[in-house]
Amino acid sequence: MTDNVIKVLIVDDSGFMRMVLKDIIEKQPDMKVIGIAKTGLEGVEKAIELKPDVITMDVEMPELNGLEAVKLIMKKAPTPIIMVSSLTSKDSEITIEALENGAVDFIQKPAGSVSFTFRNVADELLEKIRNASKIDPKNLIRRTVPIKKPKVNLSIRGQKIVLIASSTGGPRSLDTVIPNLPKGINVPVVVVQHMPPGFTKSLANRLDKISELAVKEAEDNEELKPDTVYIAPGSYHLGLKVQGSKVYTYLDSSDKINNVRPAADFTFDKAADIYKSNIVAAVLTGMGKDGAKGAFKIKHYGGKIIAESKETCVVYGMPKAVVEEGYADFVLPNYEIAEKIVELL
């Protein structure tokens, strides 16, 4: 086996899914299935023994579910893991938690978890395996850093907004930033995380449980309220518009931008037209360049841009694009971003 072949471990309790995944992966000249596990526990053992480059991980399994397996692998043998999730709300909740605990990405099984239509998402799976294989396992280890929760000393005046963009590795960074924004910042927060429908709702629900601010999935034509975090829903760009003296959301299903929808560039662009210099935007971990064009427009109007630093990014792509273009006012690890946001407000 040559060095540039990606070694994959498949962990799934369905014999049919194991066969389909193995068939898709083995057809690739640059990939090789080096092991198959039927339970989460067996998956952990084989991850330690076989040292794969990438693991595909089922969510619901006997003995140990996907989330528990992810936590153990991150402790014992950190490896990029792609969750293979069904569309159920329970699966999407576990998937979000797995992403917060070190899994790097996920793929959705098409409707009907054992289905030949899984081959329809084969290209997406293969692209995610190739991307995951480039991630340094050291970046998956979560550092426990004591975070100073910022205090809000003054009432924040004027119409301001916080914008956050994230992609691969985003749920983990959001899990550090959002819960550390204190109640009383008195501004709305809008988050664009690249994710399909259903999963953005689970992400919002999960963050809402652990945050002082209210967190929800954004709806169409909703007035932006202070001390509330709005997550752009999967499959829609999230726009902002002025009606009277208030700002409202709107959902837009026009073409993908940067190959994604929701796209941060779309939201940043609309927000910059309304809020001008009264924007604090943070671009967190993720592949590609989404957010860089929007950051340029925010900078043009005098807003402030924070980029997550390489040390806490799972993928230093989106923040790197912002830094290299010279748009970042601050480059910080994710555990210092909430404090800086409050300071800038």
N, C-alpha and C positions, 0 to 999 in steps of 0.2 A: 504494500500500500504506500503510495507516495505521500509526502508530507502535506501536499495541498488538498488532499481529500478530507472532506468534513466528516468526522466520525459522529454518527447519530445514535442515541439510545431512545427507543420507543417505550413509553410506559402507558399501558391502556388495558382495562379489564375486558374489553370486547375483542374476541378473536377476529371478528370481521374487520374492525377498525385497525387492528394491528396489521392485518394482511394488506388492507388498502394503503395505509401509511408506508409500509415497507415497500410495496410495489411502486408507489409514487417516487419515493426517495432513491430506491435502487436503480431506477431508470436514468438517474443523473450521473454523468461521468465523474463529477466532482464530489459525490457523496457516497457514503457507505454506512449501512445499518450494522453497528457492531454488537448490538444487544437488544433484547426484547424483555420487558417485565410485565407481569399480569396484575401486580398490586403495587400500591405506593411503597410498601416496605421493601419489596423486591427491587423496586426502582431505586431506592436510596442505596441499597447494597451494591447494585450494579453500577451506579454512578461513582461510588467510591472505588470499586474494583476495576472498572473498564476505562475510567477517565475519558468520557466522550467529550467532543467539542460542543455539542448541542443536545438537549433533551427535549422530546415532545412529551407533554404530561397531561393525561386525562384529569378531569376535575373530580368526578364521582367514582370512587373505587373502594373495594373492601379493605379491611385491615388499617389502611391509612389513606385519607383522601389526598387529592392533589396539593391542597394548601399545606397540610402537615408534612407531606413529602418535600415540598419546596423549602420549608423552614429547616428541615433536617439537612437537606443537601447544601443549603447556604452555610450551615454551621460546619459541616464535615468536608465538603468537596465543592466549593462554589463553582457553578457551571451555568452558562446561559440556558434558560428554560423557556420554552414556548408552551403555553397552556392551550389545550384543545377543549373548547367549551361549547356546550349546547346553548340554545337560546333561552333556557328557563331562567327566571329571575334568581333562583337559588344558585345556579351555576355561575351567573354573571356576578353575583355578590362574592362568591368564593374566588372567582377569577380576579376581581379587583383587589381582594385582600392578598392573593398570591403575588400580584404585581407590586403591591406595597412591600412585600416581604422578599423581593429579589427576582421573581420571574421577569423576563425582559419584554415579553410580548404574548399575544394570544391569537388563536385562529378560531373562527366560529364554525361549528359543524352546521351545514345547511339543515333546514327543518327535517326532523326525523333523524335521531342521532346515529342510527345505523342506516346509511343511505348511500347508494351509488353516486348520488349527486355530490358527494364529498370530492370526487375527482374534479368538479367544477372549481373548487378553491385550491386546486393543486399548485397553480402558479404562485398564488399568494403565499402558500405554505413554504414553497421552495425559496422564494425571495426572503421570507422571514428567517428561514434557517441560515441562508447565506449571510444576511445582516447580523444575525445573532452570533455567528461564528467569529465575527470580527471584534466582538465586545471582549474587553479584558476582564476575566473573572474577578480580578481584584476590585473592579468598580462595583461589583454586586454585593460586596460585604458592607453591611450597614454599620456606619460608625455611630457609637452612642456618644453624642456630644451634648453636654448640658446646654440647653437653649435658654437664653434670657428672654423672658416674655416682655415685649416692650409695653411701657405704660403710656396711656394717652393723657398728656398733661393739659393740653389746651384744646378748646373746641376748635375743630377744623372748619374754617370758614370758606364760603364760596363753593361753586359746583365743581367737584373734582371726581376722578374715577381711577380705580386700579385695574389694570389689564394684565392677564397672565397667559402665556402660551406654553404648551408642553406637548411632547409626543412620546417616543419610546423612553421608558423609565419615568414618565411623568407622574403616574399615581404615587410613586414613592416620594418624589420631591414635593408634590402638592400636599402629601400627608405630613410633611415637615413645615411647609409655609402657611397653609390655610389655618390649621389649628392654633398657630402662634400669632395670628392677627387678633388683637384684642377688640372686644365690644366697645363701641364708642368712637371708632375711627370715623363714623358718620359719613361714609361714602360707599357707593356700590362697588363690588368687585366682579369682574367678568373674566371667566376662564374658558380658554379654547384648548381642549385636550383632544387629540386625534383618536377617535373611537367610534365604532358603529352604534346604531340605536340600541337602546336597552342597557348597554354597558355604561353610558353617560349617566343614566338615571341611578344605577347602582353606585357609581362613583359619588354622585351628589348625596345620596342617602348615607353612604359610609362616612363622608366628610362631615355631614351635618351632625352625626352622632358624637364626633370628637372635637367639634369647633365651638367657639363662643359665638361666632357669627352664624346666621341662618344660611344654610347651603341648599340650593335647589337646582333642578334642571330648568333652564330658561324656557318660557313658553312664548307663543306669538303675541305681539301687541300687549306686552306687560310693562307696567311702569317700573322704572328702576328705583329701588328703595335703598336708603343708606343701611349699613351694617348687614347687607345681604350679598351672598356670593351666588352668581348665576353661571351655571355650567352650560356651554353651548351643546345642544342635543345632537347626537350622531346623525349624519346625513344632511344636516342643514348648516349653511353659513349663518352666523348670528350678526345681524345688523342693528344699528341704533338710529333712531329718528327723533326729532323734536316735534312735540305737539303742545302748543301754548307755551307754558314755561317749564314743561316736564319732558323727560327723556324716556322713550319707550323702546322696547326690543322689537325686532321683527325677524322672522325666519325666512331664509332664502334658499331655494333649491336649484339655483343656477349652476353652471359648470364647476367642476372641481378646480381649485387653484393650488398650484404646487402638488398636484395629484391627490389632494385631500379635500374633504368637506365634512366638518367645518374647517375653515382655514383661518389662522390668526391674522394673516395679511388683510383679509376682508374686514374683520372686526376692528383691527387697529386703524384701518383706513377710515371707516365710518366714524369711529370715536374721535379721531384727530380733527375731523371737520367740525365736530360739536364742541369738544372740550379744549381744543388748542393746547395751551401750555399747561393746563391743569390735569395732566396725565402722568401717572407713575406706571410704567409697564415693565414686566419681568419676563424674560425669555428663558425657559428652563430646558432641561435635557430633551433631546430628540434628534432624529435623523433628518437630514435635508436642510432647507433654508427658510421654511415658513416662519414668518415674523420679521425677517430682515427688511423687506420692502416697507412693511407697516412701521417698523422702528425708525426707518429713514424719515417717514412723514411726521411721526410724533416728534422726532428731534428737530425737524424743520420748524415746527410750531413752538418749540421750546420746552417740550415735555421731557421727562427723565426716563432713562432706560437702564435696567439692571439685567446683566447676563449671569446665568449660573456658571460658576467656574468648573473647570475640567475635573477638579478633585472629587466633586460629588455627582457629576453627570454619569448616567449609565452610557449615554451616547453623546459625545461632545460635538454635535452637528449644528443644530439651530442656534445655540448661544455662540458657537465659534463663528458662524456667518456674521452675526451681529458685531462681535468683537473685531473680526478682520476688516469689516467695512468701516470701523471707527465710530459706530453708533452707541457703544456702551459707555455710560457714565460711571458705572460700577460693575466690577466682576467679583462675585461673591459666592462662597459655598452656600448650599440651600439652607443651612441652619442659621445663616445671618441675614437672609433676605427679608423676613417679616419685620425685623427691627429696622432695616434700612427703609422699607416701604413706609412705616409709620413716621420715621424721621423726615422723609421727603414730603410727606403729606403735611 
